[in-house]
Amino acid sequence: MAHAEMQEEITRIRRLRDEALELAGLAANPPQSTVFDRPDESTGYRIGTAQKRAFDEIKVFRAKGLERRADNLPPADHRRMASVFSANDRFANSFGEGAPLRSTPFSNDEFQAAAQMRFGVRLTCLKSSTDLPLKSNNASAIDKFVDAFGNNNSNSNYYDGHK
């Protein structure tokens, strides 16, 4: 019974690694691994803290996959900016850094919108306007609607049918 349970766990961990490699775009040519490049019968043999090392490796590939997904978003997308900044700047996850001074106070709504944009989540101030058409000042604008994240709303005006 213990052998079958161990085999199931090894299969589960290998599947998690394969999924993480797929997300990272490395499934076709996976990097070498001291943990995973062994037959199932010797998985973990003479490897200290094998489970921790396996999950540490999986965590790195998952992070690369998330970075890859963020890189595929448009450059002005706030979700992309939040991901890229937090991945490349050790201070970016500190929301208090760069907070406004007392001389430039925010209203509650402005602060809420700033926080939501910083973390790359949907803006509640745009909830009632989401998916409305836009009249863009930029002829090369791809999206012609109000985005819930506020990505394509700069240099645009609401279009209400009047010119």
Sine and cosine of phi, psi and omega as CSV:
sin_phi,cos_phi,sin_psi,cos_psi,sin_omega,cos_omega
0.00,0.00,-0.67,0.74,-0.03,-1.00
-0.91,0.41,-0.57,0.82,0.01,-1.00
-0.91,0.41,-0.66,0.75,0.00,-1.00
-0.91,0.42,-0.65,0.76,0.03,-1.00
-0.91,0.41,-0.64,0.77,0.02,-1.00
-0.91,0.41,-0.66,0.76,0.02,-1.00
-0.90,0.44,-0.64,0.77,0.05,-1.00
-0.88,0.47,-0.67,0.74,0.00,-1.00
-0.92,0.40,-0.66,0.75,0.03,-1.00
-0.89,0.45,-0.68,0.74,0.03,-1.00
-0.89,0.45,-0.66,0.75,0.01,-1.00
-0.89,0.45,-0.71,0.71,-0.02,-1.00
-0.93,0.38,-0.63,0.78,0.05,-1.00
-0.90,0.43,-0.63,0.78,0.03,-1.00
-0.90,0.43,-0.66,0.75,0.05,-1.00
-0.88,0.48,-0.65,0.76,0.03,-1.00
-0.91,0.41,-0.69,0.73,0.01,-1.00
-0.88,0.48,-0.65,0.76,0.04,-1.00
-0.90,0.44,-0.67,0.75,0.01,-1.00
-0.92,0.40,-0.63,0.77,0.05,-1.00
-0.90,0.43,-0.63,0.78,0.03,-1.00
-0.89,0.46,-0.71,0.70,0.02,-1.00
-0.88,0.47,-0.61,0.80,-0.03,-1.00
-0.99,0.17,-0.13,0.99,-0.01,-1.00
0.97,0.23,0.40,0.91,-0.05,-1.00
-0.91,-0.41,0.21,0.98,-0.09,-1.00
-0.91,0.41,-0.57,0.82,-0.03,-1.00
-0.93,0.36,-0.55,0.83,-0.04,-1.00
-0.66,-0.75,0.96,0.27,-0.06,-1.00
-0.93,0.36,0.57,-0.82,0.04,-1.00
-0.94,0.35,0.33,-0.94,0.00,-1.00
-0.92,0.39,0.51,-0.86,-0.02,-1.00
-0.61,-0.80,0.76,-0.65,0.06,-1.00
-0.96,0.28,-0.36,0.93,-0.02,-1.00
-1.00,0.03,-0.72,0.69,-0.16,-0.99
-1.00,-0.10,-0.28,0.96,-0.01,-1.00
-1.00,0.06,0.77,0.64,0.01,-1.00
-0.64,-0.77,0.43,-0.90,0.10,-0.99
-0.92,0.38,0.38,-0.93,-0.04,-1.00
-0.83,0.56,-0.56,0.83,-0.06,-1.00
-0.91,0.41,-0.44,0.90,-0.03,-1.00
-0.92,-0.39,0.27,0.96,0.02,-1.00
-0.89,0.45,0.81,-0.59,0.02,-1.00
1.00,0.06,-0.15,0.99,-0.03,-1.00
-0.94,0.34,0.81,-0.59,-0.01,-1.00
0.86,0.51,0.53,0.85,0.11,-0.99
-0.83,-0.55,0.91,-0.42,0.03,-1.00
-0.92,0.39,0.67,-0.74,-0.01,-1.00
0.72,0.69,0.84,0.54,-0.08,-1.00
-0.87,0.50,-0.66,0.75,-0.03,-1.00
-0.91,0.40,-0.66,0.75,0.03,-1.00
-0.90,0.44,-0.69,0.72,0.00,-1.00
-0.90,0.43,-0.60,0.80,0.03,-1.00
-0.90,0.43,-0.73,0.68,-0.02,-1.00
-0.95,0.31,-0.50,0.87,0.11,-0.99
-0.89,0.45,-0.65,0.76,0.03,-1.00
-0.92,0.40,-0.68,0.73,0.02,-1.00
-0.89,0.46,-0.65,0.76,-0.01,-1.00
-0.88,0.48,-0.62,0.78,0.02,-1.00
-0.90,0.43,-0.68,0.74,-0.01,-1.00
-0.94,0.35,-0.59,0.81,0.06,-1.00
-0.90,0.43,-0.65,0.76,0.03,-1.00
-0.90,0.44,-0.65,0.76,0.05,-1.00
-0.90,0.44,-0.60,0.80,0.04,-1.00
-0.91,0.42,-0.68,0.74,0.05,-1.00
-0.91,0.42,-0.64,0.77,0.04,-1.00
-0.89,0.45,-0.64,0.77,0.03,-1.00
-0.90,0.44,-0.69,0.73,0.04,-1.00
-0.89,0.45,-0.66,0.75,0.00,-1.00
-0.91,0.41,-0.61,0.79,0.00,-1.00
-0.92,0.40,-0.41,0.91,0.01,-1.00
-0.99,0.17,-0.20,0.98,0.05,-1.00
-0.97,0.23,0.38,-0.93,0.04,-1.00
-0.86,0.52,0.51,-0.86,-0.07,-1.00
-0.85,0.53,-0.53,0.85,-0.04,-1.00
-1.00,0.00,0.09,1.00,-0.02,-1.00
-0.96,0.29,0.80,-0.60,-0.06,-1.00
-0.92,0.40,-0.49,0.87,0.07,-1.00
-0.91,0.42,-0.64,0.77,0.02,-1.00
-0.92,0.39,-0.71,0.70,-0.02,-1.00
-0.88,0.48,-0.67,0.74,0.01,-1.00
-0.88,0.47,-0.66,0.75,-0.01,-1.00
-0.94,0.35,-0.73,0.68,-0.04,-1.00
-0.91,0.42,-0.70,0.72,-0.01,-1.00
-0.91,0.42,-0.67,0.74,-0.03,-1.00
-0.95,0.32,-0.45,0.89,0.01,-1.00
-0.98,0.20,-0.52,0.85,-0.13,-0.99
-0.96,-0.28,-0.10,1.00,-0.04,-1.00
-0.76,-0.65,0.89,-0.46,-0.08,-1.00
-0.94,0.35,-0.27,0.96,0.03,-1.00
-0.99,-0.13,-0.10,1.00,-0.10,-1.00
-0.92,0.39,-0.43,0.91,-0.02,-1.00
-0.99,0.16,-0.08,1.00,0.05,-1.00
-1.00,0.04,0.97,-0.22,-0.06,-1.00
-0.92,0.39,-0.51,0.86,-0.03,-1.00
-0.93,0.36,-0.39,0.92,0.03,-1.00
-0.92,0.39,0.74,-0.67,0.02,-1.00
0.98,0.21,0.28,0.96,0.05,-1.00
-0.92,0.38,0.47,-0.88,-0.05,-1.00
-0.91,0.42,0.45,-0.89,0.04,-1.00
-0.98,0.18,0.22,-0.98,0.05,-1.00
-0.89,0.46,-0.45,0.89,-0.01,-1.00
-0.96,0.29,-0.27,0.96,0.08,-1.00
-0.82,-0.57,0.97,0.24,-0.06,-1.00
-0.96,0.28,0.55,-0.84,0.11,-0.99
-0.98,-0.18,0.57,-0.83,0.19,-0.98
-0.97,0.24,0.19,-0.98,0.01,-1.00
-0.86,0.51,-0.68,0.74,-0.01,-1.00
-0.91,0.40,-0.65,0.76,0.01,-1.00
-0.92,0.40,-0.66,0.76,0.02,-1.00
-0.91,0.42,-0.66,0.75,0.01,-1.00
-0.89,0.46,-0.70,0.71,0.02,-1.00
-0.90,0.44,-0.66,0.75,0.02,-1.00
-0.90,0.44,-0.68,0.74,0.01,-1.00
-0.91,0.41,-0.68,0.73,0.00,-1.00
-0.91,0.41,-0.62,0.78,0.05,-1.00
-0.92,0.39,-0.64,0.77,-0.01,-1.00
-0.88,0.48,-0.63,0.77,-0.04,-1.00
-1.00,-0.04,0.00,1.00,0.09,-1.00
0.95,0.32,0.55,0.84,0.02,-1.00
-0.95,-0.32,0.15,-0.99,-0.01,-1.00
-0.87,0.49,0.64,-0.77,0.01,-1.00
-1.00,0.04,0.85,-0.52,-0.01,-1.00
-0.93,0.38,-0.44,0.90,0.01,-1.00
-0.93,0.37,-0.31,0.95,0.01,-1.00
-0.98,-0.20,0.08,1.00,-0.11,-0.99
-0.83,0.56,-0.71,0.70,-0.04,-1.00
-0.98,0.21,-0.25,0.97,-0.05,-1.00
-0.97,-0.24,-0.09,1.00,-0.07,-1.00
-0.85,0.53,0.69,-0.72,0.04,-1.00
0.96,0.29,0.14,0.99,0.12,-0.99
-0.97,0.26,0.52,-0.86,-0.01,-1.00
-0.94,0.33,0.47,-0.88,0.02,-1.00
-0.89,-0.46,0.53,-0.85,0.19,-0.98
-0.96,-0.27,0.94,-0.34,-0.14,-0.99
-1.00,-0.02,0.61,-0.79,0.12,-0.99
-0.99,0.17,-0.22,0.98,-0.04,-1.00
-0.97,-0.25,0.92,-0.38,-0.07,-1.00
-0.90,0.43,-0.41,0.91,-0.03,-1.00
-1.00,-0.05,0.20,0.98,-0.01,-1.00
-0.90,0.44,0.74,-0.68,-0.04,-1.00
-0.98,0.19,-0.80,0.60,-0.06,-1.00
-1.00,-0.03,0.73,-0.69,-0.02,-1.00
-0.89,-0.46,0.65,0.76,0.02,-1.00
-0.55,-0.84,0.30,-0.95,0.01,-1.00
-0.97,0.23,0.86,-0.52,0.00,-1.00
-1.00,0.01,0.64,-0.77,-0.04,-1.00
-0.89,0.45,-0.35,0.94,-0.03,-1.00
-0.99,-0.12,-0.07,1.00,0.01,-1.00
0.98,0.20,0.36,0.93,-0.10,-0.99
-0.95,0.30,-0.68,0.73,-0.13,-0.99
-0.93,-0.37,0.45,0.89,-0.10,-0.99
-0.99,-0.12,-0.17,0.99,0.03,-1.00
-0.98,0.22,0.49,-0.87,-0.03,-1.00
0.85,0.53,0.52,0.85,0.00,-1.00
-0.72,-0.69,0.37,-0.93,0.09,-1.00
-0.82,-0.57,0.48,-0.88,0.09,-1.00
-0.92,0.40,0.67,-0.74,0.03,-1.00
-0.97,-0.23,0.88,-0.47,-0.05,-1.00
-0.90,-0.43,0.26,0.97,0.05,-1.00
1.00,-0.09,-0.16,0.99,0.01,-1.00
-0.97,-0.23,0.54,-0.84,0.05,-1.00
-0.95,-0.33,0.00,0.00,0.00,0.00
